[in-house]
Amino acid sequence: MKLGDGVEQAIHSVLVLAGLSDTGALSAAALAEFHGVSTSYLLKHLQALAGAGILQSVPGPKGGYRLSRDPDKITLLDIVLAVEGSEPAFRCAEIRKRGPSPLAAHFFKSPCAVNAAMLKAEQAYRAELRKVTIADLGKPKDPALGRAIAQRVCAFLDLNERNRSQAS
Amino acid sequence: MKLGDGVEQAIHSVLVLAGLSDTGALSAAALAEFHGVSTSYLLKHLQALAGAGILQSVPGPKGGYRLSRDPDKITLLDIVLAVEGSEPAFRCAEIRKRGPSPLAAHFFKSPCAVNAAMLKAEQAYRAELRKVTIADLGKPKDPALGRAIAQRVCAFLDLNERNRSQAS
């Protein structure tokens, strides 16, 4: 089982966007520079986040992305599903229906026990991801780390935040 | 997030192998025929299960595969890790260390909060998979389904089980 690299990039991008002013925005290029990743690859994930209603895409030459709701309303599950899709990791191909002597058709009304057990485990995974919000992740337990992250992000936003004139 | 098709094939193959006598074995070709899947693809997963100590590979022209321990000692987690590898689904690339102004090196002694949260969710997933054994899955709640599966598997094993002479 593997999650794409896009999940890590998407989560960290949303964390940075949580530091913007209400009318601010950051370009995909600025977010990519901040994280040292490919702009085109990150753009794909930012678009997925916008498609899922987590980010708002601000059009125009001074446009970019901002959060579309408060950081305490965005969970890790929201981001993982936006980037990876909402299909379960285990996709039952109903192989019990194949082969030379499959079971009688009426047995297939109930889901296969293998599928049910795999989906139950995935529900537990999703429930854990649903408990963690971007607001939680933005408050490190170590105050020194919190200050260092805030300094780093604020210095970057001072240079790169767009639409500042509309905000003031 | 996606698990490969091999997981479903591997779980159902182990379930069929649980019906063998102690000295019996089934060939990869027979297991592939039973499930209507590619022998070469299934073989790769059977070898992974053998490498993980879940199956025993019986060499020779009458060889094949059998379980290497009792079905109540084989969990879904054992099979998923054997087929998919034991690496976590979320692989932290430490992108917080990249970009033009990374945090000071001493902060990286503690794991990134994003990584910690993603791994915690995966632990919940694995804990659920660890609760379910092949013995559990071999006992359907519906007695009619249980009888139908037993008939289907027994008829197949009657035709395909190897090393019967050594067992008798």
Contacts between the chains, C-beta under 8 A, distances in Angstrom:
chain1	res1	chain2	res2	distance
A	1	B	1	6.2
A	1	B	2	7.4
A	1	B	3	5.2
A	1	B	80	7.2
A	1	B	84	5.1
A	1	B	89	4.4
A	2	B	1	7.4
A	2	B	2	7.7
A	2	B	84	7.9
A	2	B	87	7.6
A	2	B	89	5.6
A	2	B	91	7.4
A	3	B	1	5.2
A	3	B	89	4.8
A	3	B	90	5.1
A	3	B	91	7.6
A	3	B	118	7.8
A	5	B	91	7.8
A	5	B	93	6.3
A	7	B	90	6.6
A	7	B	118	7.8
A	8	B	90	7.2
A	8	B	91	8.0
A	8	B	92	6.5
A	8	B	93	5.9
A	8	B	95	6.0
A	8	B	114	6.8
A	9	B	95	6.5
A	11	B	114	5.1
A	12	B	95	5.7
A	12	B	96	6.9
A	12	B	114	6.7
A	15	B	114	7.7
A	33	B	99	6.5
A	33	B	100	6.5
A	34	B	99	4.8
A	34	B	100	7.4
A	35	B	95	4.7
A	35	B	98	5.8
A	35	B	99	5.5
A	36	B	95	6.7
A	36	B	98	2.9
A	36	B	99	4.5
A	36	B	100	8.0
A	37	B	95	6.5
A	37	B	98	7.2
A	76	B	117	6.0
A	76	B	118	7.1
A	76	B	121	7.4
A	80	B	1	7.2
A	84	B	1	5.1
A	84	B	2	7.9
A	87	B	2	7.6
A	89	B	1	4.4
A	89	B	2	5.6
A	89	B	3	4.8
A	89	B	89	7.9
A	90	B	3	5.1
A	90	B	7	6.6
A	90	B	8	7.2
A	91	B	2	7.4
A	91	B	3	7.5
A	91	B	5	7.8
A	91	B	8	8.0
A	92	B	8	6.5
A	93	B	5	6.3
A	93	B	8	5.9
A	95	B	8	5.9
A	95	B	9	6.4
A	95	B	12	5.7
A	95	B	35	4.7
A	95	B	36	6.7
A	95	B	37	6.5
A	96	B	12	6.9
A	98	B	35	5.8
A	98	B	36	3.0
A	98	B	37	7.2
A	99	B	33	6.5
A	99	B	34	4.8
A	99	B	35	5.5
A	99	B	36	4.4
A	100	B	33	6.5
A	100	B	34	7.4
A	100	B	36	7.9
A	101	B	152	5.6
A	101	B	155	6.6
A	101	B	156	6.7
A	102	B	152	7.9
A	103	B	145	7.8
A	103	B	148	5.4
A	103	B	149	6.8
A	103	B	152	6.1
A	104	B	148	6.4
A	107	B	142	8.0
A	107	B	144	7.9
A	107	B	145	5.3
A	107	B	148	6.1
A	110	B	142	6.9
A	110	B	145	7.4
A	113	B	137	5.2
A	113	B	140	6.3
A	114	B	8	6.8
A	114	B	11	5.1
A	114	B	12	6.7
A	114	B	15	7.7
A	114	B	76	8.0
A	114	B	137	6.2
A	117	B	76	6.0
A	117	B	128	8.0
A	117	B	129	7.6
A	117	B	132	4.7
A	117	B	137	6.8
A	118	B	3	7.8
A	118	B	7	7.8
A	118	B	76	7.1
A	118	B	129	7.7
A	120	B	128	5.9
A	121	B	76	7.4
A	121	B	125	5.1
A	121	B	126	7.8
A	121	B	128	3.6
A	121	B	129	4.8
A	122	B	125	6.6
A	124	B	124	4.5
A	124	B	125	5.8
A	124	B	127	7.2
A	124	B	128	4.6
A	125	B	121	5.1
A	125	B	122	6.6
A	125	B	124	5.9
A	125	B	125	3.8
A	126	B	121	7.8
A	127	B	124	7.2
A	128	B	117	8.0
A	128	B	120	5.9
A	128	B	121	3.6
A	128	B	124	4.6
A	129	B	117	7.6
A	129	B	118	7.7
A	129	B	121	4.8
A	132	B	117	4.7
A	137	B	113	5.2
A	137	B	114	6.2
A	137	B	117	6.8
A	140	B	113	6.3
A	142	B	107	8.0
A	142	B	110	6.9
A	144	B	107	7.9
A	145	B	103	7.7
A	145	B	107	5.3
A	145	B	110	7.4
A	148	B	103	5.4
A	148	B	104	6.5
A	148	B	107	6.1
A	149	B	103	6.8
A	152	B	101	5.6
A	152	B	102	7.9
A	152	B	103	6.1
A	155	B	101	6.6
A	156	B	101	6.8
